Amino acid sequence: MNAAVKVCLGIVIAVPLLAAKTYYEERGGMPVAQVPVVAVGPVGPGVFTPPQESQLPDNAFGELVREGRDIFINTQKNAAEFVGNGLNCSNCHLDQGRKADSAPLWGAYGMYPAYRKKNNQVNTFTERMQGCFEFSMNGKAPASDSHVMKALGTYAYWLATKAPVGEELPGRLYPVIPAPEKGFDLVKGKQIYAEQCAICHGAEGQGQRSAGTFVFPPLWGKDSYNWGAGMHRINTAAGFIKQNMPLGKGGSLTDDEAWHVAAWINSHERPQDPRLVEGSVEKTREKYHKGDGVNLYGEVVNGVTLGQGIN
């Protein structure tokens, strides 16, 4: 990375030019500037409605769906051997993977197999979920034929009952919101975090535990998602925050506020990207992070190069 570029990165980081080159996952490499901005607000009548649990049959299929649901909402307990941090699947995919504009399972299942720029391959839905374990959960991927993957896949299939295949349903991703005209501001983000987020996620992003189990997820540090997770992209985190946070008050932050606080969260160290190239943060950024949305991996912020990893 050019040294002059590193020096220019400080408290306020201008991102409009970067945002124009941002890629939003599963959009086939389409720049965000060309993706229509999704309006944030109440879920409209055109949004897909997944089936209710009361509709499950009382047989082996219904039992496996329920197992998948249990793994999804309490991954720390029900798939502990594959989880390396304090997160559950449902921390990023709210309401048991049902909530529109929170990357719901019903919106994802019918879109696979799909090309992913992240690994330059066509991935099956199972492979997509395995990636979540590796990056978002900072763990290891269960085998494709394991009971965990079978249960999760069956749960997603059931939630997508009667959903069209290969069609981008409204609410299937996180909203794409415009970047601040003058760039995101870490000082403002710190203030917003203290006022709106720390009560649940802790002053140091450490999350909250009850009886040894995380009830509010850690947002940075050793127990959070790693540098390879999609949520490390500031644009992705901003869309999630805008729509869903503070919990129960989604939409209460402005677009700019969502960007500022997302940048603050993702300006902290977290577990290393497992794809680390030759032990080099700079080489890893060049191969995997440069052009992958707006992110700070490998950038110098307040004199510190982010991406060293933390255990």
C-alpha positions in Angstrom: 0.0 0.0 0.0 1.2 3.5 -0.8 2.6 5.1 2.3 1.1 8.4 1.5 -2.3 6.9 1.3 -1.8 5.4 4.8 -0.8 8.7 6.3 -3.9 10.3 5.0 -6.2 8.0 6.9 -7.1 9.6 10.2 -10.2 10.3 12.3 -12.3 11.5 9.4 -12.1 9.3 6.3 -13.6 10.4 3.1 -15.4 7.5 1.3 -17.7 8.8 -1.5 -15.1 7.8 -4.1 -14.6 4.4 -2.4 -18.3 3.9 -2.1 -18.7 4.3 -5.9 -16.5 1.3 -6.3 -18.0 -0.8 -3.5 -19.2 -4.2 -4.3 -22.3 -5.6 -2.5 -22.1 -9.4 -2.1 -24.2 -11.6 -4.3 -24.9 -8.8 -6.7 -22.7 -10.3 -9.4 -20.0 -7.7 -8.9 -22.4 -4.8 -9.6 -21.0 -1.6 -8.1 -23.2 -0.1 -5.3 -23.5 3.1 -7.3 -25.5 1.1 -9.8 -27.6 -0.8 -7.2 -30.9 1.0 -6.3 -30.9 2.2 -2.7 -33.4 0.2 -0.7 -35.8 2.4 1.3 -35.7 1.7 5.0 -39.0 1.5 6.8 -41.9 -0.8 7.6 -42.0 -4.1 5.8 -44.4 -3.7 2.9 -47.2 -6.1 1.8 -45.1 -7.4 -1.1 -42.5 -9.0 1.2 -42.5 -12.8 1.3 -43.9 -14.3 4.5 -42.3 -17.6 5.6 -44.4 -20.4 7.1 -45.1 -20.6 10.8 -43.8 -23.3 13.1 -47.4 -24.4 13.8 -47.5 -25.6 10.2 -44.6 -28.1 10.6 -45.6 -31.7 10.3 -45.1 -34.0 13.2 -42.6 -36.3 11.5 -38.8 -36.6 10.8 -38.9 -33.5 8.5 -40.5 -31.3 11.2 -38.0 -32.6 13.8 -35.1 -31.8 11.6 -36.4 -28.3 10.8 -36.7 -27.6 14.6 -33.2 -28.9 15.1 -32.0 -26.5 12.4 -33.9 -23.6 14.0 -32.3 -24.4 17.4 -28.8 -24.5 15.8 -29.5 -21.2 14.1 -30.7 -19.3 17.2 -28.2 -20.8 19.6 -25.2 -21.8 17.6 -22.9 -21.4 20.6 -24.6 -24.2 22.3 -25.9 -26.5 19.6 -22.9 -26.4 17.2 -20.3 -25.3 19.7 -17.5 -27.4 18.1 -17.7 -25.2 15.0 -18.0 -21.8 16.7 -14.9 -19.8 17.7 -16.5 -16.7 19.1 -19.5 -15.4 20.9 -22.0 -15.1 18.0 -25.0 -17.1 16.9 -26.4 -17.2 13.3 -29.4 -15.2 14.5 -27.2 -12.2 15.6 -26.9 -11.1 11.9 -30.1 -12.7 10.6 -32.7 -11.5 13.0 -36.0 -13.1 14.1 -34.7 -16.6 13.6 -33.7 -15.8 10.0 -37.1 -14.5 9.2 -36.7 -10.8 9.3 -36.8 -8.9 5.9 -33.9 -6.5 5.3 -31.8 -8.6 7.7 -30.5 -11.2 5.1 -33.3 -13.7 5.9 -32.9 -17.3 5.0 -36.0 -17.4 2.9 -34.4 -14.7 0.6 -31.1 -16.6 0.3 -32.0 -20.2 -0.2 -33.5 -19.9 -3.7 -30.6 -17.8 -5.0 -28.1 -20.6 -4.9 -26.0 -22.0 -6.5 -24.5 -18.5 -7.2 -21.2 -16.9 -8.2 -19.5 -15.1 -5.3 -16.8 -12.6 -5.9 -15.5 -13.3 -2.4 -13.9 -16.6 -3.5 -14.4 -16.3 -7.3 -16.4 -19.5 -7.4 -19.9 -20.8 -7.8 -21.1 -21.7 -4.3 -23.9 -23.9 -3.2 -26.1 -22.8 -0.3 -24.2 -25.3 1.9 -20.9 -23.8 1.0 -22.3 -20.3 1.7 -23.3 -21.4 5.2 -19.9 -23.1 5.7 -18.3 -19.7 5.0 -20.4 -18.1 7.7 -18.9 -20.6 10.2 -15.4 -19.8 9.0 -15.7 -16.0 8.9 -18.7 -14.6 10.9 -18.4 -17.3 13.6 -14.6 -17.4 13.4 -14.7 -21.1 13.6 -14.4 -24.1 11.3 -16.9 -25.2 8.7 -18.9 -28.4 9.4 -18.6 -31.0 6.7 -21.1 -30.6 3.9 -22.7 -34.0 4.8 -22.8 -33.3 8.6 -25.9 -33.3 10.6 -25.4 -29.6 11.5 -25.4 -28.6 7.8 -28.3 -30.9 7.0 -30.4 -29.4 9.7 -29.5 -25.8 8.8 -30.2 -26.5 5.1 -33.5 -28.1 5.9 -34.5 -25.2 8.1 -33.7 -22.7 5.3 -35.5 -24.8 2.8 -38.6 -24.8 5.0 -38.5 -21.1 5.6 -38.4 -20.6 1.8 -41.5 -22.7 1.2 -43.4 -21.4 -1.8 -40.8 -18.7 -2.4 -39.8 -18.3 -6.1 -36.4 -19.8 -7.1 -33.8 -17.5 -8.6 -35.7 -14.4 -7.9 -34.3 -11.5 -5.8 -37.1 -11.1 -3.3 -37.7 -7.7 -1.6 -35.9 -7.6 1.7 -33.5 -10.4 1.0 -30.3 -8.5 1.8 -29.4 -5.6 4.1 -30.4 -2.2 2.8 -27.8 -0.3 0.8 -27.6 3.2 2.2 -25.6 6.1 0.8 -22.3 7.0 2.3 -21.9 10.4 4.0 -21.0 13.1 1.5 -18.0 14.1 3.6 -17.0 10.6 4.6 -17.5 8.7 7.8 -16.3 10.2 11.1 -14.9 8.0 13.8 -15.3 10.6 16.5 -19.0 10.9 15.7 -19.2 7.1 15.5 -17.7 6.7 19.0 -20.2 9.1 20.4 -23.2 7.4 18.7 -21.9 4.1 19.9 -21.7 5.3 23.5 -25.2 6.7 23.4 -27.0 4.1 21.4 -25.1 0.8 21.5 -22.9 0.4 24.6 -25.9 -0.4 26.8 -26.2 -3.7 25.1 -22.8 -4.4 23.5 -20.6 -3.0 26.2 -18.4 0.1 26.3 -15.5 -1.9 24.7 -17.7 -3.8 22.3 -17.3 -6.9 24.5 -21.0 -7.9 24.4 -22.9 -9.1 27.5 -23.1 -12.5 29.0 -25.6 -14.3 31.2 -24.6 -17.5 32.9 -21.5 -17.6 30.8 -23.4 -17.3 27.5 -23.5 -14.2 25.3 -26.9 -12.7 25.2 -25.7 -9.6 23.3 -23.0 -10.2 20.8 -19.5 -8.8 21.0 -18.8 -6.3 18.1 -15.0 -6.3 18.2 -12.2 -8.1 20.0 -11.4 -11.8 20.3 -15.0 -13.0 20.6 -16.4 -11.1 17.6 -16.5 -11.8 13.8 -13.1 -11.9 12.1 -11.6 -9.7 9.4 -13.0 -12.0 6.6 -16.6 -11.7 7.7 -19.0 -9.7 5.5 -19.9 -7.5 8.4 -16.3 -6.1 8.5 -17.3 -4.1 5.4 -18.5 -0.7 6.7 -21.2 -0.4 4.0 -22.7 -3.8 5.0 -22.6 -3.0 8.7 -24.1 0.4 8.1 -27.1 -1.1 6.2 -27.7 -3.7 9.0 -27.4 -1.0 11.7 -29.7 1.4 9.9 -32.5 -1.1 9.4 -32.2 -3.0 12.7 -30.4 -1.1 15.4 -30.7 -0.1 18.2 -32.7 -3.3 18.8 -36.4 -2.6 18.6 -35.7 0.9 17.2 -34.5 0.1 13.7 -34.6 3.1 11.3 -34.1 5.6 14.2 -30.6 6.5 13.1 -29.9 8.6 10.1 -27.9 7.1 7.1 -24.9 9.1 8.1 -25.2 8.0 11.8 -25.3 4.4 10.7 -22.2 4.8 8.6 -20.3 6.7 11.4 -21.1 4.0 14.0 -20.4 1.1 11.6 -17.0 2.7 10.9 -16.3 3.1 14.6 -17.1 -0.6 15.3 -15.0 -1.8 12.3 -12.0 0.4 13.2 -11.2 -2.0 16.1 -9.1 -5.0 16.0 -10.7 -8.5 15.8 -9.6 -12.0 14.9 -7.4 -12.3 11.8 -8.8 -13.1 8.4 -8.2 -16.9 8.1 -7.1 -16.3 4.4 -4.0 -14.5 5.6 -1.5 -14.5 2.7 2.1 -15.4 3.7 1.6 -13.9 7.1 1.2 -10.5 5.5 -1.7 -8.1 6.2 -0.7 -6.0 3.2 -0.7 -8.9 0.8 -4.0 -10.1 2.3 -5.5 -6.7 1.8 -4.3 -6.6 -1.8 -5.8 -10.0 -2.6 -9.0 -10.0 -0.7 -9.9 -6.6 0.8 -9.0 -4.0 -1.8 -12.2 -3.3 -3.7 -14.3 -5.5 -1.3 -16.7 -2.8 -0.1 -15.5 0.0 2.2 -13.3 -1.6 4.9 -10.3 -0.7 7.0 -8.4 -4.0 6.9 -4.7 -3.2 6.4 -5.3 0.6 6.7 -3.6 2.8 9.2 -6.0 4.4 11.6 -4.7 6.6 14.4 -1.2 5.3 13.8 -2.1 1.6 14.0 -2.3 -0.8 11.1 -5.6 -2.7 11.4 -5.8 -6.4 10.6 -3.0 -7.8 12.8 -5.6 -10.0 14.5 -6.4 -10.6 18.1 -6.8 -13.9 19.9 
